[in-house]
Amino acid sequence: MNISDIKIDNKIPMDSMFSELFRKVLQKQLPFYKAVIQIEGIKPFSEYKPEPSSAFSHSVLMDIKAGRYPYLHVYQKDDLFIMSDDYRTYYSYLELAQSAVPCIVLGNEPTGKYVLEKGNADYDYSMYLQVIEKPKQS
């Protein structure tokens, strides 16, 4: 993919909670965790849905089909995990009918019925990616 193929989408709504948590994680004021989370437990922050035909979306789909699973950055709110920064990857996972996806959870340690595996920032999830079904080849 060429850098010129990437277009900035200014329609993505701003999630101030995500921004604050992400800032605090970068400044090492809060921890983050790696987790494998069931897709039904991940909800978008807004109704925004990106164009499905972009070069970036295609690249994400090809990575997933090749077994390279990009992490979603989320934060926990009650029993759900809120995704607000990578809508293209989220909708690509839905399009491929993935039942669970790797996530970076900002802030508190992830808990609840949707969390299949979890660990600290150094945790290696490569052995748990078999939890995620391989998509059907098209």
N, C-alpha and C positions, 0 to 999 in steps of 0.2 A: 504494500500500500504506500502510495506517495503521500508526503506531508500535505501536498496541495489538495488531496482528496478529502482531508478532514475539514469539516465546516463546524464553526462554533454555533451552537443553538442557544439563542438568548431567551427562549421561551421557557426554559427549565425554571420552575418556581424555587425561590430561596427558602431553605429550611434553616431557620436560625438556631434551632437545637442542634442539628447536625454540625453546622459551622462552628458553634461553640465547643462541642465535644471534640471535633477534629482539631481545632486550635489547641485545646488543652492536652490532647494526646501528643501532638507535635512538640509542645513545650514540656513534655514529660510530667505534666501535672496530673494526668489520668492514665491508667493502663489501657491496653487493648488486648483482645483475645482472638485466637483463631477458632473457628467452629464450623462444623458441618450442620446446616440447618435445613429442615424440610421446607420446601418452597411455599407450601400453604401457610407457613408461619411468617413469611416475609411479605410486607405490604408496602407499596409505594407511598411516599409522602403526599403525592398529589395525583390528579387525574391525567397529568401530562403523559403523552405517549409519542415517542420519536417516530420519524419516518422509517418504515421498515426496510427501505431499499437503499439505504446509504452504504458507502464503502466501509465505514466503520462497523456497522451491523453485520455486514458480510464477513468481515475479518473475525469478529467475535464468534460467529457461527462456525467458521472454519476451525478456529482454535478449539472450540468445544468438541466438534466432531473428531478432532485429532487427539482428544484426551487432555488438552491443556485448559484447565478450568480456571477462569479469572475469578478472583475474589470479589464479592459484593461488600461494600462498606455499609454497615448498619448500626443502629443502636436499639436497645430493647426498651419497649414501652408496654408495660404490663406483660402479657404473655406473648406479644407479637414483636417482630423485628422490623424497624422502619428503614426503608431504603430511599435515599433521596439524592444520590450523586451519580448513579450509573444506570439510568433507565434503559439504555440500549442493551447492556449485558443482561439485566433482569428480564426484559422481554424476549431476548434470545433464548434464555433458559426456559421460559414458558413455551416458546415456539417449539423447542426440542423436547418438551414434556419431561424435563428433569424433575425428579421427585425431591432431590436434596442438592444443595449447592454449598461450596466453601465460602465463608464469610470472615471479614474482619469486624469484630464487635467492639465498638468504641465505648469506653467507660466501664461500667460494672460487668462482672463475670456473667456470661449468658446462662440462663436457667430456663427450665420449662419443658413442656412436652415436645416442642419442635426441635430441640437441640439433640442431635445424634452423637456428636463427639465435640470435645472442646479442649483447649490447652492455652498456655501462655503464648506470648509473641514468638518464642523460639521453637514451639512445637512443630514437628514435622508431620504433615497430614498426608504425605504421599501414600502411605499404606491404607488410608481410609477412603481414598477416592473411589475404590470399588463400590462404596455405598451408593455412589451416584451411577445410575444406569447409563450405559453407553447409548447414545441416540441411534435411531435407525438410520442406516446409510441411505441417502436418496440418490 
